[in-house]
Amino acid sequence: MRRSGRVSAAPVRLLADSLLLWAFLWGSAACFSTSFSMDADHVLLLAGCGALAVLYMAVFALPFRFGLPLLMAGTAAAAGLLWQVRDLVWAGWAAVQCAVVNAYAQVFPQIHTIVPIAELTQREWQLAFTVTLLLMALIFGYLLGWALLFCRSLWRSTALALLALAPGLVIGLVPAHLPLMVLTGGWCALLLSSLVQQRDPARGGWVALASGGCAAVLLAALTLLLPPGSYQPPHWAAQTGTALTEGLRRLTTGLDLSGWSLFTGGHGLTAAGSSSHVDLDADVLTYDGHTVLRIETDYVGKLYLRGYSTAVYENNTWSPLPEEVYTGWLDENGSLVGEGGALDLNPLNLPAMAAGDSTYYAITVENLSAPGGCVYFPYQLLSRPDELRGALFQDDAALSRELLVRTHTFYFRPSALDLSQWAGLAGEADRAETNYAGQFVPSYYLQLPDGMAEGLQSHCQAALNNHITSGPFSSQAEYELAAAQAVSDYLDALAEYDLTVSPPPDGSDYVLYFLNESHRGYCMHFASAGTLMLRAMGIPARYVSGFTANSKGGSTEVPDSAAHAWVEIYLTGYGWYPVEMTPGYGVEDDPQASATPEPSATPSAAPTASVPPTGAPTQTPDVRPSQAPQDQARPAAPALRWLWIPALLAALAAAVVLRRQLCRWLRRRRFDGPSPNESAKALYRYALALERRGAPPLARAKALAQQAAFSQEGVSRAECQALRRQVEQYALRFAATLSRPRRFLLKWLWALL
């Protein structure tokens, strides 16, 4: 009867341990996610944690020769699955960083809020959060399984669970009620079963199930009596939380945490770059010098890496044109619509096509942490809509990235900025451009807010009277270029570049305040004023933002401090042409030489019609490919980017060594305990752990453990010491029979030697 009772108790013990592991694992993951308001798919998270609980239950319950292959197979399967959704994991990891950092930013003003760069749907963000949480649970679950199933330690399991609660509780964030109750119920069940386990191991499983059920009923009753929404913490608890928060706030006073990120280089996070909506009233952007883009090209010279352009200025904000205005002008791929249908030509391609057969280059742009969801590309873009891979023309304003694609290869023609090579368009492309320039451009790129033209009139007149020195002009394009340069020169003489500019009074227009009163600002304000002044002169213009870089050939890293804004004007028969409005703005020879953009001592020239781009190509391709390559080679990343990998491996190795030393110390402490009976039982549990890993049974250890548990006389100190020597020799003999890999795992993974 005793034999059958032990066999029937084993499934109960397995079921109880599985439920406890699931309660701790899902409760910890859900508490962490709800503390920071992460929009995860909790049904998928629940199922994933259940699968992990079953996996680790089998790993720790089976003998070593079966448990280890199962662990390796499960880990390999999980790694393969995660590799398939690796971009989703990166996006989720960036979003987790944002959730935590932004929560702390609400408490500590030294921390600046950050945003993820990916632009996903709500469902995609849910999946990103969930996959990242499951990856964390994969690692966390092994530690929980070791503490809960292998060590049978109440306090280790509790300490691990508190790790998920601590980040939120430190700043007063309380997790959702349900996962907190599940975690509390699991802890209560573990506490009661641990107390019974010491006296009657056979009933530990039954007690865990019963106590878990009772705890669930009790917590449900308390929830009904004290609904979470109406609960008010006692005064002493509120005072304690306030005191802790204020203490941490004082501790961090004076620290510069504006560029704080979990990884050096800020991968996945940024505060500067291009956006489809630009608020001039927003706070001044801060920079920490981390790399946001990496470009690979043979071209040598200055590059403007274009992001979004915006068209509508209203209430101190730039925004794009509504989608419906493009109906009939562009198809769904961004191609101009001509008389015979779509032309596979976007308005952003027109300047490169108008330059004839001049030299072109390939460029690969890798987005490391630049924001906006757009693709950054140089002037003038040669790759047509059907040639793009991983990107799509967003009307006539930008290139949008396909979901989770970070690397793009394009062809561009920098010589198209030299208007002396302007050869013009022909055929259907010329007719489509004429139609676009004659009707669409003046309809939407000359718009001004009510009353703005009158406010700008004196400034426009002063710019034309004082800064146009040449004439008469042979063409409308020549006049428009001269007028644009005159506006740039006028702003240079009128205003001063200043990153610390204060916002205008409430209700004031930022551009008029900049022109009439403050006379101070940075690139956003110069570009905004230039765009509106050019429109007031009747020249189609739009606001553009992105980055600048000095390419020396090969790989170039672009820091966040290279974020910039400028103006594009439309030249009929050519297309959109970039004009620099910020005085003295230039890119340092070393783009990472400074962490914040400062005006150079010698102003860099705006793009003009007479100065060709610098940097002659070392090699000119013979034939332009019909489409961009489908397999986009990623440029080799510098070693510094991957420094976190050896650091992580070193940390894991240190953790393994420390864990082994801790296990050995705890084992010796139990063997040398004050009670010979408890020491004998600890020795038997150690021998049993070795037996589960393939060692032969040790009858003497079992006999003395039964004597210690059931005999009135118990075990003497001498018998216990003799058993210890026998068990230690038994462990050494068993280790000597193992192969080197198995002995390594027994020593470092299971910490049994």
Rosetta blueprint (number, residue, H / E / L):
1 M L
2 R H
3 R H
4 S H
5 G H
6 R H
7 V H
8 S H
9 A H
10 A H
11 P H
12 V H
13 R H
14 L H
15 L H
16 A H
17 D H
18 S H
19 L H
20 L H
21 L H
22 W H
23 A H
24 F H
25 L H
26 W H
27 G H
28 S H
29 A H
30 A H
31 C H
32 F H
33 S H
34 T H
35 S H
36 F L
37 S L
38 M L
39 D L
40 A L
41 D L
42 H H
43 V H
44 L H
45 L H
46 L H
47 A H
48 G H
49 C H
50 G H
51 A H
52 L H
53 A H
54 V H
55 L H
56 Y H
57 M H
58 A H
59 V H
60 F H
61 A H
62 L L
63 P L
64 F H
65 R H
66 F H
67 G H
68 L H
69 P H
70 L H
71 L H
72 M H
73 A H
74 G H
75 T H
76 A H
77 A H
78 A H
79 A H
80 G H
81 L H
82 L H
83 W H
84 Q H
85 V L
86 R H
87 D H
88 L H
89 V H
90 W H
91 A H
92 G H
93 W H
94 A H
95 A H
96 V H
97 Q H
98 C H
99 A H
100 V H
101 V H
102 N H
103 A H
104 Y H
105 A H
106 Q L
107 V L
108 F L
109 P L
110 Q L
111 I E
112 H L
113 T L
114 I L
115 V E
116 P E
117 I L
118 A L
119 E L
120 L L
121 T L
122 Q H
123 R H
124 E H
125 W H
126 Q H
127 L H
128 A H
129 F H
130 T H
131 V H
132 T H
133 L H
134 L H
135 L H
136 M H
137 A H
138 L H
139 I H
140 F H
141 G H
142 Y H
143 L H
144 L H
145 G H
146 W H
147 A H
148 L H
149 L H
150 F H
151 C L
152 R L
153 S L
154 L H
155 W H
156 R H
157 S H
158 T H
159 A H
160 L H
161 A H
162 L H
163 L H
164 A H
165 L H
166 A H
167 P H
168 G H
169 L H
170 V L
171 I L
172 G L
173 L L
174 V L
175 P L
176 A L
177 H H
178 L H
179 P H
180 L H
181 M H
182 V H
183 L H
184 T H
185 G H
186 G H
187 W H
188 C H
189 A H
190 L H
191 L H
192 L H
193 S H
194 S H
195 L H
196 V H
197 Q H
198 Q L
199 R L
200 D L
201 P H
202 A H
203 R H
204 G H
205 G H
206 W H
207 V H
208 A H
209 L H
210 A H
211 S H
212 G H
213 G H
214 C H
215 A H
216 A H
217 V H
218 L H
219 L H
220 A H
221 A H
222 L H
223 T H
224 L H
225 L H
226 L L
227 P L
228 P H
229 G H
230 S H
231 Y L
232 Q L
233 P L
234 P L
235 H H
236 W H
237 A H
238 A H
239 Q H
240 T H
241 G H
242 T H
243 A H
244 L H
245 T H
246 E H
247 G H
248 L H
249 R H
250 R H
251 L H
252 T H
253 T L
254 G L
255 L L
256 D L
257 L E
258 S L
259 G L
260 W L
261 S L
262 L L
263 F L
264 T L
265 G L
266 G L
267 H L
268 G L
269 L E
270 T E
271 A L
272 A L
273 G L
274 S L
275 S L
276 S L
277 H L
278 V E
279 D E
280 L L
281 D L
282 A L
283 D L
284 V L
285 L L
286 T L
287 Y L
288 D L
289 G L
290 H L
291 T E
292 V E
293 L E
294 R E
295 I E
296 E E
297 T E
298 D E
299 Y E
300 V E
301 G E
302 K E
303 L E
304 Y E
305 L E
306 R E
307 G E
308 Y E
309 S E
310 T E
311 A L
312 V E
313 Y E
314 E E
315 N L
316 N L
317 T E
318 W E
319 S E
320 P L
321 L L
322 P L
323 E H
324 E H
325 V H
326 Y H
327 T L
328 G L
329 W L
330 L E
331 D L
332 E L
333 N L
334 G L
335 S L
336 L E
337 V E
338 G E
339 E L
340 G L
341 G E
342 A E
343 L L
344 D L
345 L L
346 N L
347 P H
348 L H
349 N H
350 L H
351 P H
352 A H
353 M H
354 A H
355 A L
356 G L
357 D L
358 S L
359 T L
360 Y L
361 Y E
362 A E
363 I E
364 T E
365 V E
366 E E
367 N E
368 L L
369 S L
370 A L
371 P L
372 G L
373 G L
374 C E
375 V L
376 Y L
377 F E
378 P L
379 Y L
380 Q L
381 L E
382 L L
383 S L
384 R L
385 P H
386 D H
387 E H
388 L L
389 R L
390 G L
391 A E
392 L E
393 F E
394 Q E
395 D L
396 D L
397 A L
398 A E
399 L E
400 S E
401 R E
402 E L
403 L L
404 L L
405 V L
406 R L
407 T E
408 H E
409 T E
410 F E
411 Y E
412 F E
413 R L
414 P H
415 S H
416 A H
417 L H
418 D L
419 L H
420 S H
421 Q H
422 W L
423 A L
424 G L
425 L L
426 A L
427 G H
428 E H
429 A H
430 D H
431 R H
432 A H
433 E H
434 T H
435 N H
436 Y H
437 A H
438 G H
439 Q H
440 F H
441 V H
442 P H
443 S H
444 Y H
445 Y L
446 L L
447 Q L
448 L L
449 P L
450 D L
451 G L
452 M H
453 A H
454 E H
455 G H
456 L H
457 Q H
458 S H
459 H H
460 C H
461 Q H
462 A H
463 A H
464 L H
465 N H
466 N H
467 H H
468 I L
469 T L
470 S L
471 G L
472 P L
473 F L
474 S L
475 S L
476 Q H
477 A H
478 E H
479 Y H
480 E H
481 L H
482 A H
483 A H
484 A H
485 Q H
486 A H
487 V H
488 S H
489 D H
490 Y H
491 L H
492 D H
493 A H
494 L H
495 A L
496 E E
497 Y E
498 D L
499 L L
500 T L
501 V L
502 S L
503 P L
504 P L
505 P L
506 D L
507 G L
508 S L
509 D L
510 Y H
511 V H
512 L H
513 Y H
514 F H
515 L H
516 N H
517 E H
518 S H
519 H L
520 R E
521 G E
522 Y L
523 C H
524 M H
525 H H
526 F H
527 A H
528 S H
529 A H
530 G H
531 T H
532 L H
533 M H
534 L H
535 R H
536 A H
537 M L
538 G L
539 I L
540 P L
541 A E
542 R E
543 Y E
544 V E
545 S E
546 G E
547 F E
548 T E
549 A E
550 N E
551 S E
552 K E
553 G E
554 G E
555 S E
556 T E
557 E E
558 V E
559 P E
560 D H
561 S H
562 A H
563 A E
564 H E
565 A E
566 W E
567 V E
568 E E
569 I E
570 Y E
571 L E
572 T L
573 G L
574 Y L
575 G E
576 W E
577 Y E
578 P E
579 V E
580 E L
581 M L
582 T L
583 P L
584 G L
585 Y L
586 G L
587 V L
588 E L
589 D L
590 D L
591 P L
592 Q L
593 A L
594 S L
595 A L
596 T L
597 P L
598 E L
599 P L
600 S L
601 A L
602 T L
603 P L
604 S L
605 A L
606 A L
607 P L
608 T L
609 A L
610 S L
611 V L
612 P L
613 P L
614 T L
615 G L
616 A L
617 P L
618 T L
619 Q L
620 T L
621 P L
622 D L
623 V L
624 R L
625 P L
626 S L
627 Q L
628 A L
629 P L
630 Q L
631 D L
632 Q L
633 A L
634 R L
635 P L
636 A L
637 A L
638 P L
639 A H
640 L H
641 R H
642 W H
643 L L
644 W H
645 I H
646 P H
647 A H
648 L H
649 L H
650 A H
651 A H
652 L H
653 A H
654 A H
655 A H
656 V H
657 V H
658 L H
659 R H
660 R H
661 Q H
662 L H
663 C H
664 R H
665 W H
666 L H
667 R H
668 R H
669 R H
670 R H
671 F H
672 D L
673 G L
674 P L
675 S L
676 P H
677 N H
678 E H
679 S H
680 A H
681 K H
682 A H
683 L H
684 Y H
685 R H
686 Y H
687 A H
688 L H
689 A H
690 L H
691 E H
692 R H
693 R L
694 G L
695 A L
696 P L
697 P L
698 L L
699 A H
700 R H
701 A H
702 K H
703 A H
704 L H
705 A H
706 Q H
707 Q H
708 A H
709 A H
710 F H
711 S L
712 Q L
713 E L
714 G L
715 V L
716 S L
717 R H
718 A H
719 E H
720 C H
721 Q H
722 A H
723 L H
724 R H
725 R H
726 Q H
727 V H
728 E H
729 Q H
730 Y H
731 A H
732 L H
733 R H
734 F H
735 A H
736 A H
737 T H
738 L L
739 S L
740 R H
741 P H
742 R H
743 R H
744 F H
745 L H
746 L H
747 K H
748 W H
749 L H
750 W L
751 A L
752 L L
753 L L
